[in-house]
C-alpha cells in the first residue's frame, strides 16, 4: 500500500521496499503551484528517505512535463530510460536518484 508525505499544499505518494522507493505521484494544489512547494515536498521526501536508509528512488514523468523534469533534475534525478507511448501515446521518462 502506498505511503504519503503530506503538507497542506500537496503531497508525495510513494512505495518503499527495503532500500528502494518509487514515487507514484507528486501533487501541489493548483492555488499553490509556482511557489516552491514542489521543491519543498521533494526536499522533505528525500530527507525522510535518507532517514529510512533508502539507497535508490525512481519515478516516471511525461516527457512533455518540463516543469516537473526541471524540479527532479534540480533534486539530482537523472533519466535512465524512455518508455515509448507510456502515457497514452506520450513517452515517459524513467528517472532515478542514488541516495548517498
Steps between C-alpha positions, in 0.01 A plus 500: 500500500641844407611744766472881495709787618265792519482876547185710487613612153556154352645151541745237377358148468755218488564134561805377687645151498816453707754760378307591183219754458284580198308827481149443365364854512601852595225756523498866593156659532425726205488818708851429637680413177798709398578593861771246578283239669605225258863554602399514867311170468789330321748627760279368781455168318872452431587585862256231615650249254850564638370440852357169377834403338347493151777471241304550178189695403329475162210678332337530160402825334354602166764636262288810444484589872803729488423671832500169687809374315682821598405449865615138498831591336554774762452232764765279336286258298637378167317349204584131466259398224211604278176305497345547158128585508480438876244776562233430238726575208740738678841367596596469866839551656621266769712708737720377784678650797777320686471607865840509666 
